[in-house]
Amino acid sequence: MKKVFYHVLTPMHIGSGTTLSLIDLPIQREAHTDFPVMPSSAIKGVIRASFNEQEQEDIFGKGDEEGKVIFTDGKILLFPVKSLKGVFVWITSPYVLERFKRDTEIDVEIPEVEKDKAVVSSDKVLINNNKLILEEFTFNATKNESLKRLKEITKCEIDENKIVVVSDDVFKFFVKNYTEVNARIKIDQAKGTVDKDKGGLWYEELLPAETVFYGCMDARKKEEHEKQLNKVIEKINNQVLQFGGDETLGRGFTKIVVEA
């Protein structure tokens, strides 16, 4: 099974439909964690569209026929949060790392972190040697340089000096409350004013640029479908594809990295 990393380069909206909350168009989230997620159906659809029709039928099947390559959901690994020093950092948590270790079988060190504390990969993001300030919150931080290995593992263009582990509760709070929310309106092209008949103002949630997800892909039948799996890897590795809606607004451009 191949590990795949998705480095979001521009804000992304993979929507979950309408909602009763203040956000009209929220992003998709896992039901049990409330973490943002890239559903496997969206990943498969985008990758399928990058092949010609004949290749699509060979790799992904035709009609109700089962495809020959399996894709898992993209689960969140690193989430960008504004930092007082260093502009921003990538946060993760013990639970996220534990799940990553289980899913990928990649051995990573998982530090224990209390709610008001953090573990950083470098002191370059610290104030007064031990204070980490993310948005309006201050954490007492300790350094663990083994976190820098996440850059080597993901092969993504992230700064190894800006990786931070916070508690699971703090991580959930940030990924829930520090996404982007954009106000949008529909314009009546004839009048040049807001088209009130089409709903006028609405709010759309976006996953911030620099978020990193991981997932897996594999041949459905190990030896029989290995050729199709390799075709997909060759096609998408180190390529930028567009996921989610608002393509003409530059949303969702994501670099894909497949393990060697």
Steps between C-alpha positions, in 0.01 A plus 500: 500500500642838394488804727379821340536855633287795390650847556227762452651799317192724475189513723278197435125444515385139486145563611254299706189677369287746694482525878296656779807684634604856415721364222287425196757281324725317751788269413477125549600369841525163671187428703684366805789750525374811318837508320506618136522210255560441129246228412633216287222558245629853435860378476410220260286730284773761456769242423268317258437825310874539435498188276357460152181298447672172411730520801206587725319182403814290545588639844172612654250274327206574273148558627438283808822306447739515796824690455843344531651759735382566858509847658449583869378827647756774546541547878645814648859492622615864521290816532636857462443745785619861528796542736628819663851396399577329170175614328327161540564142612361158409321338794419135560404300809572168675178343370569615144853360516380175658245453222759589238736239645227234498375578148839527330713275722760779506666522841479854640569628849180607676558742789252544784363852513283669763232750403700817573829364366656426163799320352688678222754377247715812544531797734483733198125548557529566873485826697725534807639149437188305607182685398306409186224742399243370251226747407402643844611194703827451687659159562797391708719316250778246504719400206516160333702500179371156401187679371709629210480148358142572389640712216717207388206258526248710308745637239283815504641850478456588865742664744641239737554774761128582521343170601305502828315234699210628711249304705216319323240742636697805391554352154127434463425856610732650236384283208139577591527874560796625293405405148427785255144628461433714191193712437385475138224661298341433163487797264220566255706549184236720336467741793846470655345464845440216745262239356252472788297236316800261513559533872728805508758451775630161613794372705741232381755314713847434360780279622811722527793469264797298636285229660649151456291181469609140461334191358575169333449341161542142388424253224165325561657167402865514596676345200226520238446876535855614582540645149199730545622613843839592357330698222316708758815559705694607192219736401445679833830490690635853559217645293256779593130412455189699586261364765156625603299792369582853383765398249469833313575680829824307537377282783619153586831474316685221678839336454496121523802304622506118486758307702787358294 
